[in-house]
């Protein structure tokens, strides 16, 4: 784990939306971000923005800046379904696909019993939602 000025770069995983992280003189609301890399790998990072998440992933040697292809926030209700050991490390293509499948199944089960259905964990849906990008 990298340290800057005696502080750990990554905060400890807190399975809830809008985790508050203390920052000099105030607080910052953070989210968890799914970052896709070339070749099908992925990284899940806690950060203030997608740009911040990419920077943290690069600093912690989880990927090169030029290898990131996509990124999006993880819906809070899905975060509790992500095992802690998969957060803040590079996921292989097989691990990333398996986790996405599990999250999709969770979404379908939630939709069947009237649960929330706002997750954007489908790569095709993400690609279709980006203006000027072919689906």
KEDRENRO-960430 format. One record per residue: x, y, z of N, C-alpha, C, O in turn. Coordinates in nm, 3 decimals, m for minus. Layout:
<pts>
PT, n_px, n_py, n_pz, ca_px, ca_py, ca_pz, c_px, c_py, c_pz, o_px, o_py, o_pz
PT, X, Y, Z, X, Y, Z, X, Y, Z, X, Y, Z
...
</pts>
This chain:
<pts>
PT, n_px, n_py, n_pz, ca_px, ca_py, ca_pz, c_px, c_py, c_pz, o_px, o_py, o_pz
PT, 0.085, m0.118, 0.000, 0.000, 0.000, 0.000, 0.089, 0.123, 0.000, 0.188, 0.129, 0.073
PT, 0.055, 0.219, m0.080, 0.133, 0.342, m0.088, 0.094, 0.439, 0.023, m0.020, 0.442, 0.067
PT, 0.190, 0.518, 0.066, 0.171, 0.619, 0.170, 0.217, 0.752, 0.118, 0.322, 0.760, 0.052
PT, 0.143, 0.857, 0.145, 0.183, 0.994, 0.111, 0.176, 1.075, 0.238, 0.072, 1.080, 0.304
PT, 0.286, 1.137, 0.272, 0.294, 1.222, 0.392, 0.241, 1.148, 0.515, 0.170, 1.205, 0.597
PT, 0.277, 1.018, 0.526, 0.236, 0.942, 0.643, 0.092, 0.895, 0.642, 0.046, 0.840, 0.742
PT, 0.018, 0.916, 0.531, m0.123, 0.876, 0.523, m0.140, 0.771, 0.415, m0.079, 0.781, 0.308
PT, m0.221, 0.674, 0.441, m0.252, 0.574, 0.341, m0.333, 0.638, 0.230, m0.422, 0.719, 0.258
PT, m0.304, 0.605, 0.106, m0.376, 0.666, m0.007, m0.521, 0.620, m0.010, m0.610, 0.703, m0.029
PT, m0.546, 0.491, 0.008, m0.683, 0.440, 0.003, m0.743, 0.438, 0.143, m0.676, 0.405, 0.240
PT, m0.869, 0.474, 0.152, m0.942, 0.461, 0.278, m0.987, 0.316, 0.290, m0.989, 0.244, 0.190
PT, m1.023, 0.274, 0.405, m1.075, 0.139, 0.425, m1.214, 0.129, 0.364, m1.290, 0.226, 0.370
PT, m1.248, 0.017, 0.306, m1.377, m0.005, 0.241, m1.490, 0.005, 0.343, m1.490, m0.065, 0.444
PT, m1.586, 0.092, 0.316, m1.705, 0.105, 0.400, m1.824, 0.078, 0.310, m1.852, 0.158, 0.220
PT, m1.898, m0.033, 0.330, m2.006, m0.071, 0.240, m2.132, 0.013, 0.258, m2.235, m0.038, 0.302
PT, m2.124, 0.140, 0.224, m2.240, 0.228, 0.230, m2.220, 0.343, 0.133, m2.107, 0.375, 0.096
PT, m2.328, 0.403, 0.093, m2.321, 0.515, 0.001, m2.273, 0.641, 0.072, m2.305, 0.664, 0.189
PT, m2.197, 0.721, 0.000, m2.158, 0.851, 0.053, m2.074, 0.842, 0.178, m2.095, 0.917, 0.273
PT, m1.979, 0.751, 0.178, m1.891, 0.740, 0.294, m1.819, 0.873, 0.313, m1.776, 0.935, 0.216
PT, m1.806, 0.917, 0.436, m1.741, 1.044, 0.464, m1.597, 1.017, 0.504, m1.571, 0.941, 0.597
PT, m1.505, 1.080, 0.435, m1.364, 1.066, 0.465, m1.313, 1.200, 0.515, m1.331, 1.301, 0.449
PT, m1.248, 1.202, 0.631, m1.197, 1.329, 0.680, m1.086, 1.384, 0.592, m0.998, 1.310, 0.548
PT, m1.091, 1.511, 0.567, m0.989, 1.579, 0.490, m0.956, 1.705, 0.567, m1.042, 1.761, 0.635
PT, m0.834, 1.751, 0.559, m0.788, 1.866, 0.635, m0.894, 1.976, 0.643, m0.921, 2.045, 0.544
PT, m0.955, 1.992, 0.761, m1.050, 2.099, 0.785, m1.190, 2.077, 0.732, m1.271, 2.169, 0.738
PT, m1.224, 1.960, 0.681, m1.359, 1.938, 0.628, m1.381, 1.792, 0.598, m1.309, 1.706, 0.648
PT, m1.481, 1.764, 0.516, m1.506, 1.626, 0.478, m1.544, 1.621, 0.331, m1.591, 1.720, 0.274
PT, m1.524, 1.505, 0.271, m1.551, 1.486, 0.129, m1.637, 1.362, 0.114, m1.610, 1.259, 0.176
PT, m1.739, 1.370, 0.032, m1.822, 1.254, 0.004, m1.755, 1.175, m0.108, m1.724, 1.228, m0.214
PT, m1.734, 1.047, m0.081, m1.670, 0.963, m0.182, m1.768, 0.859, m0.233, m1.867, 0.827, m0.168
PT, m1.738, 0.806, m0.350, m1.815, 0.698, m0.412, m1.716, 0.588, m0.448, m1.595, 0.607, m0.444
PT, m1.770, 0.474, m0.483, m1.688, 0.368, m0.537, m1.706, 0.368, m0.688, m1.818, 0.384, m0.738
PT, m1.597, 0.351, m0.759, m1.595, 0.360, m0.905, m1.547, 0.230, m0.966, m1.452, 0.169, m0.917
PT, m1.613, 0.187, m1.073, m1.571, 0.072, m1.152, m1.494, 0.130, m1.271, m1.550, 0.205, m1.351
PT, m1.367, 0.096, m1.281, m1.284, 0.142, m1.391, m1.250, 0.022, m1.479, m1.195, m0.076, m1.430
PT, m1.282, 0.030, m1.607, m1.249, m0.076, m1.701, m1.118, m0.044, m1.769, m1.088, 0.072, m1.800
PT, m1.039, m0.148, m1.793, m0.911, m0.132, m1.859, m0.909, m0.214, m1.987, m0.988, m0.306, m2.005
PT, m0.818, m0.178, m2.076, m0.801, m0.257, m2.197, m0.778, m0.403, m2.161, m0.712, m0.433, m2.061
PT, m0.831, m0.493, m2.241, m0.811, m0.635, m2.218, m0.915, m0.698, m2.126, m0.908, m0.818, m2.100
PT, m1.011, m0.618, m2.077, m1.118, m0.673, m1.995, m1.094, m0.669, m1.845, m1.181, m0.710, m1.768
PT, m0.978, m0.621, m1.801, m0.952, m0.608, m1.657, m1.034, m0.492, m1.602, m1.085, m0.409, m1.677
PT, m1.046, m0.487, m1.470, m1.120, m0.379, m1.406, m1.059, m0.351, m1.269, m0.986, m0.433, m1.213
PT, m1.091, m0.233, m1.217, m1.046, m0.190, m1.084, m1.165, m0.124, m1.016, m1.239, m0.048, m1.079
PT, m1.184, m0.151, m0.887, m1.287, m0.083, m0.808, m1.214, 0.003, m0.706, m1.135, m0.046, m0.625
PT, m1.241, 0.135, m0.712, m1.168, 0.231, m0.630, m1.264, 0.326, m0.562, m1.365, 0.365, m0.620
PT, m1.234, 0.364, m0.439, m1.310, 0.467, m0.368, m1.244, 0.601, m0.394, m1.124, 0.618, m0.370
PT, m1.322, 0.698, m0.443, m1.267, 0.829, m0.477, m1.379, 0.931, m0.488, m1.497, 0.897, m0.487
PT, m1.339, 1.059, m0.499, m1.434, 1.168, m0.510, m1.495, 1.179, m0.650, m1.610, 1.219, m0.664
PT, m1.418, 1.144, m0.753, m1.464, 1.155, m0.891, m1.397, 1.045, m0.972, m1.309, 0.975, m0.922
PT, m1.440, 1.029, m1.098, m1.378, 0.929, m1.182, m1.232, 0.966, m1.209, m1.146, 0.877, m1.213
PT, m1.203, 1.092, m1.228, m1.065, 1.134, m1.251, m0.978, 1.101, m1.129, m0.865, 1.055, m1.143
PT, m1.032, 1.126, m1.011, m0.961, 1.094, m0.887, m0.940, 0.943, m0.876, m0.832, 0.898, m0.836
PT, m1.041, 0.864, m0.911, m1.029, 0.718, m0.906, m0.920, 0.669, m1.000, m0.841, 0.582, m0.964
PT, m0.917, 0.725, m1.120, m0.813, 0.685, m1.216, m0.674, 0.720, m1.163, m0.581, 0.641, m1.174
PT, m0.662, 0.838, m1.105, m0.533, 0.880, m1.051, m0.489, 0.786, m0.939, m0.373, 0.744, m0.935
PT, m0.579, 0.752, m0.847, m0.545, 0.660, m0.739, m0.506, 0.523, m0.792, m0.412, 0.461, m0.741
PT, m0.576, 0.475, m0.892, m0.544, 0.344, m0.951, m0.405, 0.346, m1.014, m0.331, 0.248, m1.002
PT, m0.369, 0.454, m1.080, m0.237, 0.464, m1.141, m0.129, 0.473, m1.033, m0.028, 0.403, m1.041
PT, m0.150, 0.559, m0.933, m0.052, 0.576, m0.826, m0.029, 0.445, m0.752, 0.083, 0.417, m0.710
PT, m0.133, 0.364, m0.737, m0.122, 0.237, m0.667, m0.091, 0.120, m0.761, m0.105, 0.003, m0.724
PT, m0.048, 0.153, m0.882, 0.002, 0.056, m0.980, m0.098, m0.053, m1.016, m0.061, m0.170, m1.030
PT, m0.225, m0.014, m1.030, m0.328, m0.109, m1.072, m0.355, m0.101, m1.222, m0.429, m0.183, m1.276
PT, m0.296, m0.005, m1.287, m0.314, 0.011, m1.430, m0.242, 0.136, m1.478, m0.211, 0.225, m1.399
PT, m0.217, 0.142, m1.607, m0.156, 0.260, m1.666, m0.265, 0.355, m1.710, m0.373, 0.311, m1.751
PT, m0.239, 0.483, m1.702, m0.340, 0.583, m1.737, m0.393, 0.563, m1.879, m0.511, 0.584, m1.904
PT, m0.307, 0.523, m1.971, m0.348, 0.505, m2.110, m0.431, 0.378, m2.131, m0.486, 0.360, m2.240
PT, m0.443, 0.291, m2.031, m0.515, 0.166, m2.047, m0.660, 0.172, m1.998, m0.735, 0.076, m2.017
PT, m0.702, 0.285, m1.936, m0.840, 0.296, m1.889, m0.931, 0.323, m2.007, m0.903, 0.411, m2.090
PT, m1.041, 0.249, m2.015, m1.134, 0.267, m2.127, m1.267, 0.327, m2.083, m1.328, 0.404, m2.157
PT, m1.314, 0.292, m1.963, m1.443, 0.337, m1.913, m1.438, 0.347, m1.762, m1.349, 0.292, m1.697
PT, m1.534, 0.419, m1.709, m1.547, 0.425, m1.564, m1.685, 0.477, m1.529, m1.740, 0.561, m1.600
PT, m1.741, 0.426, m1.420, m1.870, 0.474, m1.376, m1.888, 0.442, m1.228, m1.828, 0.349, m1.175
PT, m1.974, 0.521, m1.161, m1.996, 0.497, m1.017, m2.075, 0.368, m0.996, m2.157, 0.330, m1.079
PT, m2.049, 0.304, m0.885, m2.122, 0.183, m0.848, m2.238, 0.224, m0.759, m2.220, 0.295, m0.660
PT, m2.356, 0.181, m0.794, m2.474, 0.215, m0.714, m2.458, 0.161, m0.573, m2.410, 0.049, m0.553
PT, m2.497, 0.241, m0.475, m2.478, 0.202, m0.335, m2.541, 0.068, m0.297, m2.483, m0.006, m0.218
PT, m2.658, 0.037, m0.351, m2.723, m0.089, m0.314, m2.649, m0.210, m0.369, m2.669, m0.322, m0.321
PT, m2.564, m0.192, m0.469, m2.484, m0.303, m0.522, m2.350, m0.317, m0.449, m2.290, m0.424, m0.450
PT, m2.305, m0.211, m0.388, m2.175, m0.211, m0.322, m2.166, m0.318, m0.214, m2.061, m0.382, m0.199
PT, m2.273, m0.339, m0.140, m2.271, m0.439, m0.033, m2.256, m0.580, m0.087, m2.224, m0.671, m0.011
PT, m2.279, m0.601, m0.216, m2.265, m0.734, m0.277, m2.125, m0.759, m0.331, m2.097, m0.869, m0.380
PT, m2.038, m0.660, m0.323, m1.901, m0.675, m0.375, m1.810, m0.715, m0.259, m1.799, m0.641, m0.161
PT, m1.746, m0.832, m0.269, m1.655, m0.875, m0.162, m1.541, m0.775, m0.143, m1.486, m0.722, m0.239
PT, m1.507, m0.750, m0.018, m1.404, m0.651, 0.015, m1.270, m0.683, m0.051, m1.195, m0.592, m0.086
PT, m1.238, m0.811, m0.068, m1.109, m0.847, m0.127, m1.100, m0.812, m0.276, m0.991, m0.818, m0.334
PT, m1.211, m0.776, m0.339, m1.208, m0.736, m0.480, m1.194, m0.585, m0.497, m1.181, m0.536, m0.609
PT, m1.197, m0.512, m0.386, m1.188, m0.366, m0.392, m1.043, m0.323, m0.376, m0.968, m0.379, m0.296
PT, m1.005, m0.224, m0.455, m0.872, m0.164, m0.451, m0.762, m0.259, m0.499, m0.650, m0.257, m0.448
PT, m0.797, m0.343, m0.597, m0.697, m0.425, m0.665, m0.744, m0.450, m0.807, m0.862, m0.437, m0.838
PT, m0.651, m0.486, m0.892, m0.683, m0.512, m1.032, m0.751, m0.647, m1.044, m0.700, m0.749, m0.997
PT, m0.869, m0.647, m1.109, m0.943, m0.770, m1.132, m0.909, m0.825, m1.270, m0.900, m0.750, m1.367
PT, m0.889, m0.955, m1.279, m0.865, m1.017, m1.408, m0.994, m1.009, m1.490, m1.101, m0.983, m1.435
PT, m0.985, m1.030, m1.622, m1.107, m1.029, m1.703, m1.211, m1.130, m1.652, m1.330, m1.102, m1.652
PT, m1.165, m1.248, m1.610, m1.258, m1.350, m1.560, m1.325, m1.303, m1.430, m1.445, m1.321, m1.413
PT, m1.247, m1.244, m1.338, m1.303, m1.194, m1.212, m1.402, m1.081, m1.238, m1.509, m1.076, m1.177
PT, m1.366, m0.990, m1.329, m1.454, m0.877, m1.361, m1.586, m0.927, m1.421, m1.693, m0.880, m1.383
PT, m1.578, m1.020, m1.515, m1.701, m1.074, m1.576, m1.786, m1.148, m1.475, m1.909, m1.135, m1.476
PT, m1.723, m1.227, m1.388, m1.798, m1.301, m1.287, m1.869, m1.205, m1.190, m1.985, m1.226, m1.155
PT, m1.798, m1.099, m1.148, m1.859, m1.002, m1.059, m1.974, m0.928, m1.127, m2.079, m0.907, m1.066
PT, m1.956, m0.890, m1.253, m2.065, m0.825, m1.326, m2.186, m0.916, m1.338, m2.300, m0.872, m1.324
PT, m2.162, m1.044, m1.364, m2.273, m1.140, m1.372, m2.346, m1.149, m1.238, m2.469, m1.150, m1.235
PT, m2.272, m1.154, m1.127, m2.334, m1.161, m0.995, m2.416, m1.036, m0.968, m2.526, m1.044, m0.912
PT, m2.364, m0.919, m1.007, m2.436, m0.795, m0.984, m2.560, m0.785, m1.072, m2.663, m0.732, m1.029
PT, m2.553, m0.836, m1.193, m2.671, m0.838, m1.281, m2.779, m0.929, m1.222, m2.897, m0.894, m1.223
PT, m2.738, m1.045, m1.170, m2.834, m1.137, m1.108, m2.898, m1.069, m0.987, m3.019, m1.081, m0.966
PT, m2.818, m0.998, m0.908, m2.871, m0.926, m0.792, m2.974, m0.823, m0.837, m3.078, m0.806, m0.772
PT, m2.946, m0.755, m0.947, m3.039, m0.656, m1.001, m3.169, m0.722, m1.043, m3.277, m0.670, m1.016
PT, m3.159, m0.835, m1.111, m3.280, m0.905, m1.156, m3.362, m0.953, m1.038, m3.485, m0.943, m1.039
PT, m3.295, m1.006, m0.936, m3.367, m1.050, m0.816, m3.432, m0.931, m0.746, m3.545, m0.942, m0.698
PT, m3.363, m0.819, m0.740, m3.418, m0.698, m0.679, m3.537, m0.646, m0.757, m3.634, m0.600, m0.697
PT, m3.532, m0.653, m0.891, m3.642, m0.606, m0.974, m3.763, m0.697, m0.957, m3.877, m0.652, m0.961
PT, m3.737, m0.828, m0.938, m3.847, m0.923, m0.925, m3.926, m0.902, m0.797, m4.046, m0.929, m0.793
PT, m3.859, m0.854, m0.691, m3.929, m0.834, m0.564, m3.954, m0.686, m0.536, m3.982, m0.649, m0.422
PT, m3.944, m0.603, m0.638, m3.973, m0.462, m0.621, m3.858, m0.380, m0.569, m3.878, m0.269, m0.520
PT, m3.736, m0.433, m0.576, m3.618, m0.361, m0.528, m3.573, m0.255, m0.627, m3.634, m0.240, m0.733
PT, m3.469, m0.183, m0.595, m3.418, m0.078, m0.683, m3.362, m0.136, m0.812, m3.304, m0.244, m0.813
PT, m3.381, m0.062, m0.921, m3.334, m0.110, m1.051, m3.255, m0.002, m1.124, m3.262, 0.007, m1.247
PT, m3.181, 0.080, m1.052, m3.111, 0.191, m1.114, m2.965, 0.163, m1.146, m2.895, 0.252, m1.193
PT, m2.919, 0.041, m1.122, m2.776, 0.013, m1.142, m2.738, 0.024, m1.289, m2.818, m0.003, m1.378
PT, m2.615, 0.065, m1.310, m2.562, 0.080, m1.446, m2.440, m0.009, m1.462, m2.335, 0.037, m1.508
PT, m2.452, m0.136, m1.427, m2.338, m0.225, m1.430, m2.325, m0.299, m1.563, m2.236, m0.383, m1.577
PT, m2.408, m0.269, m1.659, m2.404, m0.335, m1.788, m2.317, m0.254, m1.883, m2.347, m0.138, m1.910
PT, m2.210, m0.313, m1.933, m2.117, m0.240, m2.020, m2.186, m0.183, m2.143, m2.157, m0.071, m2.185
PT, m2.279, m0.259, m2.202, m2.349, m0.211, m2.321, m2.435, m0.090, m2.287, m2.443, 0.005, m2.365
PT, m2.500, m0.092, m2.171, m2.583, 0.022, m2.130, m2.496, 0.144, m2.105, m2.536, 0.256, m2.136
PT, m2.378, 0.124, m2.050, m2.286, 0.236, m2.026, m2.243, 0.295, m2.159, m2.246, 0.417, m2.178
PT, m2.203, 0.209, m2.252, m2.157, 0.257, m2.382, m2.269, 0.332, m2.454, m2.243, 0.434, m2.518
PT, m2.392, 0.284, m2.444, m2.505, 0.349, m2.511, m2.539, 0.482, m2.449, m2.596, 0.569, m2.516
PT, m2.504, 0.501, m2.321, m2.540, 0.626, m2.254, m2.441, 0.738, m2.277, m2.468, 0.853, m2.241
PT, m2.326, 0.707, m2.336, m2.225, 0.810, m2.361, m2.255, 0.879, m2.493, m2.257, 0.812, m2.597
PT, m2.278, 1.012, m2.493, m2.309, 1.082, m2.617, m2.197, 1.071, m2.719, m2.079, 1.082, m2.685
PT, m2.235, 1.049, m2.843, m2.138, 1.044, m2.952, m2.061, 0.913, m2.961, m1.969, 0.899, m3.042
PT, m2.099, 0.818, m2.880, m2.028, 0.690, m2.881, m2.124, 0.583, m2.933, m2.237, 0.573, m2.885
PT, m2.080, 0.502, m3.031, m2.170, 0.400, m3.084, m2.201, 0.294, m2.979, m2.113, 0.257, m2.902
PT, m2.326, 0.244, m2.975, m2.364, 0.142, m2.876, m2.297, 0.009, m2.899, m2.320, m0.085, m2.823
</pts>
